Amino acid sequence: MDGPGVLSPHGPRHSNDHAHIQDLSVAPTTDEITSVHKPYLPLYTPDAEHHLQDDKVARMLDIQFRMVREDSLRGFDSGIKAVLRDLDSDKFDESQLAQRLGAGGGFYVTPGEHSVAVPLLANIEFEGVALDHIAGLVVSASADSPPSAARATSMKKRQSFWESSPRLPMGGLVAIVTKRLGGDPTFALATLTMMPNQFRHSKPAHDDRPRLGFGLHFLDNHEGLRMFQDVKAGDLRILVESPVLYPAVWPFLETLKAIHPQELPLSRYFVPNADLSSIEIDIPA
């Protein structure tokens, strides 16, 4: 069995590959996304091999965490990889990404059998750095509003769109992808720090598309500061948004990490092959 982390015969797949879920970061790391190795995803069947085979409850929590996390992040992961491939392609001008950027953003449909529509924002610009009492270090940024009612000439219609849209939620997971002329594309991961109704609309720019303002809290503050300070003319910057509502998934996964197997309520009913034949169920009062 090719186990997780140090239990793999080949060693850890990346910096976020560990044997115990308590050591795993819910948010992915950059080297995890670019890793060519398949993640450790154990099967949820009673006879499947598992590194926690002797502890049924810990085994169940481990499998649930890894499977839910993979399902939640797979589309985001594939979206970033597809954008990086297009940016590095000799046929970039013919790529889907070039079309989306020409339109000022939109949805990028990843290739393959399990394709996902990944939201993009184009023409990202950094505007400043501040300290927030909740998020910590925040980089203020702006982008072209995506093709939608977000480009309406009426400020009221634009505000109405963002107040009802699931796009760009508070705490949403995003990647800022940068391509410098003659260089390789790079990216950094961040979470959004403003609610949609707090987004500001500056003067029209980039072919009269309304600009959308937001805050970014980079998961790696050093990487965020480096990206902010190392801005050069001609840089191409794109925001790739997770297609899954990350703020809804993150608390659940963090709870799975924090649960001690011996403290899980009703655990004997949840584990595989649990014998429920002797349990009496009373008629509701």
Secondary structure, DSSP 4 states (H G I P E B T S, - for coil): ---SGGGSTT--SSTT--SSGGGS-SSPPHHHHH--SPP-----STTS--TTTT-HHHHHHHHHHHHHHHHHHHHHHHHHHHHHHHHT-TTGGGSHHHHHHHTTEEEEE--STT--EEEEE-S-EEEEEEEETTTEEEEEEEEEPPSSGGG-SSHHHHHHHHHH--SS-TT-EEEEEEE-TTS--EEEEEEE-S-GGG----S-BTTTBPEEEEEEEESSHHHHHHHHHT--TT-EEEEEE-SS-HHHHHHHHHHHHH--GGG-TTHHHHSTT---TT---PPP-
